[in-house]
């Protein structure tokens, strides 16, 4: 950019670190401020589909991520009640050949470590932990970002400020004027266990497959992570949220009532972990404001969506690539921001809508659920997989 002031990024999660790296690859300096004193990701998994894998590979992260990622051979969709196979959606080599990039499952911590190592090797990126943006002055040739850490208050010139601070974004609410995140009426319980303790019947699927089980007001997902050594478990249920925090500890006893009468492998998986984490599933309407002046949002800060399309992390990675490209191409930050929002809002809205539809379809009951199951068996895995080609075929630019 013409003034060569750095881009300030508030948040060192997947969105913020990917953006910092994408900017650095284009010769643009950034300062990443992160409220946490150290970066520690809760042990949950993430699915990186080919649309996002393309971005990460283009940034030089293919080998670092591939060391820990698993390439599942398929998604096996089953009835939660009797375990019957409804459809098998091909992934693995077929997906890589079809889309030109892998479909990965891995721990968020493994992805974050790969991003951190790449960022640490980039002299164009400054990472400041234990720091947070307090306010901005956006009325001069460059904006001024005021931020605070243990040493006190600071003020630096910046080309623009990016809110990459997640679903509970302070930048969105205070500086852009967007709404707070809204609770969806659904909860996710997450845990990981050693693959040897999975309790998953060998006859169902090989360890390299992803499982999606559908039931009344609940569904269950499992997939291998951490080079295949661990199994990531996610139990998603319709439930009220009464806790004062959005992420709390839970046990299998808290989850089991939602899955009574389900097939034995799921009940064994629920009992396997010593502890679970209970997360309130909240969303941010992508139709809301994404920017104000030279302040802009990416990832969950702009459009946090339900995890029923496995695209929350992928959309953040896509955002980072697109914003970096426009910042590099435009001398005027406001034009770069406008071009980014125009490029991203429609796609993010469409993916969020798919996630909402899946949320309803996955949790059907009675006749509607039986019709869903019959439809999946009749249609088959390949056509079902092809229905999301429009997501996986995305390329930046």
Secondary structure, DSSP 8 states (H G I E B T S, - for coil): -TT---EEEE--SHHHHHHHHHHHHTT--EEEEESSSS----S-EEEE-HHHHHHHHHTT-HHHHHTT-B--SEEEEEETTT--EEEEEE-HHHHHHHHSS--EEEEHHHHHHHHHHHHHT-TTEEEEES-EEEEEE-SSSSEEEEEEETTEEEEEEESEEEE---TT-HIIIIII-----EEEEEEEEEEEEEGGG----TTT--TTSEEEEEETTEEEEEEEETTTTEEEEEEEEE-----SSSEEEE-HHHHHGGGTTS-HHHHHHHHH-S-EEEEEEEE--TTS--EETTEEE-THHHH---TTSS-HHHHHHHHHHHHHHHHHH-SSHHHHHHHHHHHHHHHHHHHHHHHHHHHHHHT--HHHHHHHHHHHHHH-HHHHHHTTHHHHT----
